[in-house]
Amino acid sequence: MIKALHVTSECFPAAKVGGLGDVAGSLPIYFPAEEVEASVIMPRYDLPWFQKQEFELVFKSSFYLSKEFIQFGIFKLTSDSLSYPFYCVDIPGKFDRNSVYLDGNGQGYRDEIERNVSFQRAVCLWMNELSDQGKVFDLVHCHDHQSGLIPFFMKYGLDFKKLVNIPTVFTIHNAGHSGAFPWSKHEVLPKFNEHDGGWLDWDNTIVALAAAIKCSWKVTTVSPNYLNEIANQESALQPLYRDERAKSQGIINGIDAELWDPKTDESLFFRFKKNWSEFKEKNQTQFCETFGLKQGLPIVGFIGRLAYQKGAELIPQAIEKVLKKDSRVNFVILGTGDKEIEKQLMAIDGAYDGRVKVMITYSESIARNIYASCDFLLMPSRYEPCGLNQLFAMRYGTIPIVRTTGGLKDTVIDIGDEGGGITFYDANSSELAHAIMRGLELYAQPKWFEKVRKENGSKDFSWKKSVKEYANIYKELVHVSI
């Protein structure tokens, strides 16, 4: 079997902020069927999951991060919580915090550069040790800019010459974050020849995302359409995406079909047994009773970050527009994020005679019950590399209402084209409100509505097809490197 190491800043259930966590936690489960053993390594955070597990120390070392002396340990999971090899890097003072990316004020950590670089250097030092033991991985798969310097370290780092022939794959989950920092901070990096510094540079700045795209053997994005978008939309890195298009491939994300199964999901009020009407009716009745919504009305939900990227600021106005036209609908919003958007949403919480429920929090259990109870799920994203919520929604018999962008375009076909969702193009509240009204018109046609819901619930969104595409890449690269 090919032994691949996935390097990531998130991995469900250890730590999850967005889709990256779901992908890193699910993808390795499906690889054995394609003769790949995938291991995961990530930072060790001060989060509940880590505190409940059992680990053994497999490696420890140290290095200077500029003038700061860094000591670290690599720990391997020994409890049976996961079905694949799992490692974490313990770097005291860097990652032993109760949040993955943001401080208590909702801002990015001021030492983000030092955190990310120290994690990546520790991973490479550990791989050096494995190489000395003859246990090196066949391939290293890095995810997003937090691990984007590793392909450069492996290719040009003077301390890591043993790793130069190991193929690297880099996946872009979100090109909106590039991991850029000024050349004045270059002393945090491991040693490399000055003439190789160009591989790190973009516009006279060290850019981890750019370095990864340049130095990786293969680049992937989490949907084919997202690859087209970042290559064709104006951005600082657009020329680089076009230059490296030949080695780039879009592979749509999947979901863990066993973890996300309405027949077995223990979080739900009621599990799926016979038909979607019964499943939805029972869950909706309990959901409305629990959260104070009007009974017997269609439910439109939103789950996610309250951020500009997600189009979340469009939702309050869209809700008001819809409820002025048709009061026979409930709305439920679950998420946290931009304080101004939170404020706008809380202003309509409980309004319209109990037809709007807003929860400024995040709960996996509540989220799952929203998928199970809602008739429609909103995703008005301005950009969405892939998106998983629409897949979770359809898996639970819920119809997604999405803006046509990124992976949403790849996975959601409009009902007008005999698909399972409702799509719209312009990111404004009027377009979103119109899309919601189209959903209510569908709801008012029971036979058609039930047909769409049933077809959504029967679709296969598992990782099987995507894993085969990744495995083919691995096999090609490993064969080339031999």
ChimeraX attribute file (.defattr): number of C-alpha atoms within 10 A of each C-alpha:
attribute: neighborCount
match mode: 1-to-1
recipient: residues
	/A:1	12
	/A:2	18
	/A:3	17
	/A:4	24
	/A:5	24
	/A:6	22
	/A:7	28
	/A:8	25
	/A:9	26
	/A:10	26
	/A:11	24
	/A:12	18
	/A:13	15
	/A:14	21
	/A:15	24
	/A:16	18
	/A:17	16
	/A:18	16
	/A:19	21
	/A:20	25
	/A:21	18
	/A:22	21
	/A:23	23
	/A:24	24
	/A:25	24
	/A:26	22
	/A:27	21
	/A:28	23
	/A:29	18
	/A:30	21
	/A:31	23
	/A:32	15
	/A:33	12
	/A:34	17
	/A:35	14
	/A:36	19
	/A:37	19
	/A:38	24
	/A:39	21
	/A:40	21
	/A:41	23
	/A:42	24
	/A:43	28
	/A:44	27
	/A:45	24
	/A:46	16
	/A:47	15
	/A:48	11
	/A:49	13
	/A:50	16
	/A:51	12
	/A:52	10
	/A:53	13
	/A:54	13
	/A:55	17
	/A:56	13
	/A:57	14
	/A:58	11
	/A:59	16
	/A:60	16
	/A:61	13
	/A:62	14
	/A:63	16
	/A:64	14
	/A:65	17
	/A:66	14
	/A:67	9
	/A:68	10
	/A:69	9
	/A:70	17
	/A:71	16
	/A:72	17
	/A:73	21
	/A:74	23
	/A:75	20
	/A:76	19
	/A:77	18
	/A:78	14
	/A:79	11
	/A:80	10
	/A:81	14
	/A:82	15
	/A:83	9
	/A:84	18
	/A:85	16
	/A:86	21
	/A:87	24
	/A:88	25
	/A:89	25
	/A:90	23
	/A:91	21
	/A:92	14
	/A:93	10
	/A:94	19
	/A:95	19
	/A:96	15
	/A:97	15
	/A:98	13
	/A:99	17
	/A:100	20
	/A:101	14
	/A:102	14
	/A:103	13
	/A:104	9
	/A:105	7
	/A:106	12
	/A:107	9
	/A:108	12
	/A:109	17
	/A:110	10
	/A:111	9
	/A:112	16
	/A:113	15
	/A:114	17
	/A:115	18
	/A:116	21
	/A:117	21
	/A:118	23
	/A:119	27
	/A:120	24
	/A:121	24
	/A:122	25
	/A:123	21
	/A:124	19
	/A:125	18
	/A:126	20
	/A:127	20
	/A:128	20
	/A:129	16
	/A:130	14
	/A:131	14
	/A:132	11
	/A:133	9
	/A:134	9
	/A:135	12
	/A:136	20
	/A:137	19
	/A:138	21
	/A:139	23
	/A:140	24
	/A:141	25
	/A:142	25
	/A:143	26
	/A:144	24
	/A:145	28
	/A:146	24
	/A:147	27
	/A:148	32
	/A:149	28
	/A:150	29
	/A:151	30
	/A:152	24
	/A:153	25
	/A:154	26
	/A:155	21
	/A:156	21
	/A:157	21
	/A:158	13
	/A:159	16
	/A:160	20
	/A:161	13
	/A:162	17
	/A:163	21
	/A:164	15
	/A:165	15
	/A:166	19
	/A:167	26
	/A:168	27
	/A:169	26
	/A:170	29
	/A:171	26
	/A:172	26
	/A:173	24
	/A:174	19
	/A:175	18
	/A:176	13
	/A:177	14
	/A:178	19
	/A:179	20
	/A:180	17
	/A:181	16
	/A:182	11
	/A:183	14
	/A:184	9
	/A:185	13
	/A:186	14
	/A:187	12
	/A:188	17
	/A:189	18
	/A:190	19
	/A:191	14
	/A:192	16
	/A:193	9
	/A:194	7
	/A:195	7
	/A:196	13
	/A:197	15
	/A:198	13
	/A:199	18
	/A:200	21
	/A:201	18
	/A:202	17
	/A:203	8
	/A:204	11
	/A:205	16
	/A:206	24
	/A:207	24
	/A:208	29
	/A:209	27
	/A:210	22
	/A:211	24
	/A:212	30
	/A:213	29
	/A:214	22
	/A:215	23
	/A:216	24
	/A:217	16
	/A:218	23
	/A:219	25
	/A:220	23
	/A:221	27
	/A:222	27
	/A:223	25
	/A:224	20
	/A:225	23
	/A:226	28
	/A:227	25
	/A:228	17
	/A:229	16
	/A:230	21
	/A:231	19
	/A:232	13
	/A:233	10
	/A:234	10
	/A:235	13
	/A:236	10
	/A:237	18
	/A:238	14
	/A:239	14
	/A:240	16
	/A:241	23
	/A:242	15
	/A:243	13
	/A:244	14
	/A:245	17
	/A:246	10
	/A:247	14
	/A:248	21
	/A:249	20
	/A:250	21
	/A:251	22
	/A:252	24
	/A:253	28
	/A:254	24
	/A:255	22
	/A:256	19
	/A:257	16
	/A:258	11
	/A:259	10
	/A:260	17
	/A:261	16
	/A:262	25
	/A:263	15
	/A:264	14
	/A:265	18
	/A:266	12
	/A:267	15
	/A:268	21
	/A:269	18
	/A:270	22
	/A:271	19
	/A:272	21
	/A:273	11
	/A:274	9
	/A:275	10
	/A:276	19
	/A:277	13
	/A:278	14
	/A:279	21
	/A:280	21
	/A:281	16
	/A:282	17
	/A:283	22
	/A:284	26
	/A:285	17
	/A:286	17
	/A:287	21
	/A:288	21
	/A:289	12
	/A:290	9
	/A:291	14
	/A:292	14
	/A:293	24
	/A:294	18
	/A:295	17
	/A:296	13
	/A:297	17
	/A:298	19
	/A:299	25
	/A:300	27
	/A:301	25
	/A:302	26
	/A:303	23
	/A:304	20
	/A:305	20
	/A:306	24
	/A:307	19
	/A:308	16
	/A:309	14
	/A:310	19
	/A:311	21
	/A:312	27
	/A:313	21
	/A:314	20
	/A:315	24
	/A:316	19
	/A:317	18
	/A:318	20
	/A:319	22
	/A:320	17
	/A:321	17
	/A:322	20
	/A:323	19
	/A:324	10
	/A:325	10
	/A:326	11
	/A:327	13
	/A:328	14
	/A:329	19
	/A:330	24
	/A:331	23
	/A:332	21
	/A:333	27
	/A:334	20
	/A:335	20
	/A:336	17
	/A:337	16
	/A:338	15
	/A:339	13
	/A:340	12
	/A:341	19
	/A:342	20
	/A:343	12
	/A:344	14
	/A:345	23
	/A:346	18
	/A:347	12
	/A:348	18
	/A:349	19
	/A:350	15
	/A:351	12
	/A:352	13
	/A:353	9
	/A:354	17
	/A:355	23
	/A:356	26
	/A:357	22
	/A:358	20
	/A:359	18
	/A:360	18
	/A:361	13
	/A:362	14
	/A:363	13
	/A:364	9
	/A:365	13
	/A:366	17
	/A:367	21
	/A:368	21
	/A:369	22
	/A:370	28
	/A:371	29
	/A:372	32
	/A:373	30
	/A:374	27
	/A:375	27
	/A:376	29
	/A:377	29
	/A:378	27
	/A:379	26
	/A:380	32
	/A:381	22
	/A:382	19
	/A:383	22
	/A:384	24
	/A:385	27
	/A:386	29
	/A:387	25
	/A:388	21
	/A:389	21
	/A:390	25
	/A:391	27
	/A:392	25
	/A:393	25
	/A:394	29
	/A:395	27
	/A:396	30
	/A:397	31
	/A:398	31
	/A:399	29
	/A:400	31
	/A:401	28
	/A:402	25
	/A:403	27
	/A:404	25
	/A:405	22
	/A:406	24
	/A:407	26
	/A:408	29
	/A:409	19
	/A:410	15
	/A:411	21
	/A:412	22
	/A:413	18
	/A:414	17
	/A:415	18
	/A:416	10
	/A:417	9
	/A:418	9
	/A:419	14
	/A:420	27
	/A:421	25
	/A:422	25
	/A:423	26
	/A:424	18
	/A:425	14
	/A:426	13
	/A:427	17
	/A:428	17
	/A:429	21
	/A:430	17
	/A:431	18
	/A:432	29
	/A:433	21
	/A:434	15
	/A:435	23
	/A:436	24
	/A:437	17
	/A:438	16
	/A:439	22
	/A:440	21
	/A:441	12
	/A:442	17
	/A:443	16
	/A:444	12
	/A:445	10
	/A:446	11
	/A:447	11
	/A:448	13
	/A:449	19
	/A:450	17
	/A:451	12
	/A:452	21
	/A:453	23
	/A:454	20
	/A:455	14
	/A:456	23
	/A:457	22
	/A:458	12
	/A:459	13
	/A:460	15
	/A:461	22
	/A:462	20
	/A:463	22
	/A:464	18
	/A:465	15
	/A:466	20
	/A:467	24
	/A:468	16
	/A:469	16
	/A:470	19
	/A:471	19
	/A:472	13
	/A:473	16
	/A:474	24
	/A:475	18
	/A:476	12
	/A:477	19
	/A:478	18
	/A:479	11
	/A:480	10
	/A:481	12
	/A:482	9
